[in-house]
Each structure stands twice: as C-alpha cells, then as structure tokens.
Amino acid sequence: MLNVYIADVTGLEDLYEEKLNMLHRARADKLTSYRMKEDKVRALGAGLLIEKGLEDYLQSAGEQVLLKDAEGRYIIEYGYGPQGKPYFRDFPNLHFSLSHSGELVVLAIADDEIGIDVQQFRGFQERIAKRFFHEREVKLLESVSDIKEKEILFYKIWTSKEGYIKYTGEGMRRDLRSFYYNQEDGTVCNDGGALARCEIIPLQKDGYFCSLIFREMRVSRKHIILTAILLFVMGAFYVVGIYAIKQDSTADGNMIESMVLMSSLTLAMISSLTCLFQNEVFKKDINVNWLRYSYTLPVTLKERAIVQVVNKNAVTIISMVLGLFFTVVYCHIADMS
C-alpha cells in the first residue's frame, strides 16, 4: 500500500479557526510554534492530510476506526525514531512523510519506509547546486543549456535529495553530496549502487515539482544467481525426464502422463525465464489523491499513477514453489524409470 495525498490549501485560511478546532490535538499544539500565517495554514493542511490518510488506511485494511476524544478530535499520537523521524504510536508499522511549499501540501503514507518532497519553482539556484549537489549532478546540470529545462532538472534533483533524507530520517545531518539522483533509471544512488527508488509525482498545479522516495525493490544479484542455479537444475531435471520417457515408451499410459508432466515443466521454465529476464513480477500502485480546500471539503480521487516495482518476496516465493514442483516431477519420473 502506497498512497500520496496532495492538498492545494488555497482558501484554507478562511476556514482556519474552524478546521483548527477539530484537528487532532498533537498537530494542533504544534501549530502554535509557527509565527507566519502562511506556515500555520500549510501545517493545518498537513494535519488534515494525516487524518485523511490514516482514515483511508484503516478502512482499506479493515481495521478499527480512528478513535475520537471527548471534543470530537481524532486521537493520533506520535513517536520519534532514533534519527528523529516521526511515526504513529498506535500504528508503528505504518510510515508517513510530509512536505509543503507555496500553496501545496503533500503526504505519503505506506507500509514501508517512505520520503516525499515538494518544491515551488523559484528559478535555478546555482549556489545551492554547487554547495549541496554531488559532482555528477553538477555536471548533469552544466550539460543542459536551456534555462527552463535546467530549472526543472534542478528541482528534480533537489526534491529527490530532500525526499531521500526524509526517507532515511537523517535530515540535514546527512551530507547531501554523498549521494546523487540517477536520471537514467530513476534511483537515488551513491558510489556503491542504488539506495532507493525515486518516482516523479504528477501535479495538477504548474510551477511545482514533487518526488517520492521508497525502497528499491528490484531483484538483487543474489536473487539472480539463485534463480540461475534453479534454472540449471530445472534443465537437468528436464533432460532426465526426456531420458525416462524414452526408456518407458512401451507403456502408453505412463508415456502420456510423462508428456503432460514435461509440458507443465516446460511452461514453468518459460514463466521463470520471463520473470528473470523481464525483471518484473508484480505491479505496485501508487494512488495519487488531490484534495482542495477552496470550500469545506476534500474532493475525491482525481489522478492515479501506476508504478511497476519488483517484489523480492514474490521472487522468493515463486522460486520455492517452482523448486518444489520440479522436485515432485523429478521424483515421479524417477519412480517411472
């Protein structure tokens, strides 16, 4: 499960007192630390998104409803991890990340580590790039001559870096030059390889850029090696099966049964090869929800982005099931011979 909520807080200022009086207490108390009215409105929007995201999650998971106190406010309490990253005390396995800029507030909520960042365009910031960007990112920016394209690329890199330090929970304690955004495959990397996946979130409002960071779920080298070994063993079983069929060709019943088994084995091998070389097992949906506070309400889902990622657990389960199937086939053929 991975949901993204985006709120355009234009007009929320007119509803500030009304919404604040209903906001969960932990978030409402935090609003008192902000001095600027614009910051208070964005923080309020973030609190409303948290309530909406938690409510949707509990409904989809079929769990208990989000409780309310005597004032009618939702009861949401926060804890903080070793790096200072907040989490829901009552739902420690649910992860979330917040960001706001200009008139937009975004929330990502998932069952795994997550990080999100949104930035309003304010032109290409060369000083920031030279100070905080990895040398590969600086060279990439220098290779772009068009001013508008350079600005877009700058915020693509900037939001990916901000999103990543939220994903890890390290914040600005992490040296932003120690990792970089790889535009070729949409990942955040360091010199040792990919660290996380970066997905660009489509926005309905011009002048903003948003990046979502989540766990890189591609098949690792270990899984590829294990799958290759499994394929080799399957091939050996196949050869043994063909030999057994030839030896047992006088028995028509056994011959037909063996051919059916070999056909199933062949199809399983093809499926496994497809799984390995296409590098795709299951599709993961990222639901992008747009909410507007121009009136009293959030509106319903308006946009949906589909992201395809490989689930390592799926690869492992498929490998185990196929391995068990091939073992049964081999034993059956051995008994026949």
Secondary structure, DSSP 4 states (H G I P E B T S, - for coil): -EEEEEEE-TTGGGGHHHHHTTS-HHHHHHHTT--SHHHHHHHHHHHHHHHHHHHHHHHHHT-PPPPB-TTS-B---EEE-TTS-EEETT-TT-EEEEEEETTEEEEEEESS-EEEEEEE-----HHHHHHHS-HHHHHHHHT---HHHHHHHHHHHHHHHHHHHHHHS-GGGS-GGG-EEETTTTEEEETTEEEEEEEEPP-SSTTEEEEEEEE--SPPHHHHHHHHHHHHHHHHHHHHHHHHHHHTTT-HHHHHHHHHHHHHHHHHHHHHHHHHHHT----EEEEEEEEE-SSSS-----EEEEE----HHHHHHHHHHHHHHHHHHHHHHHHH-
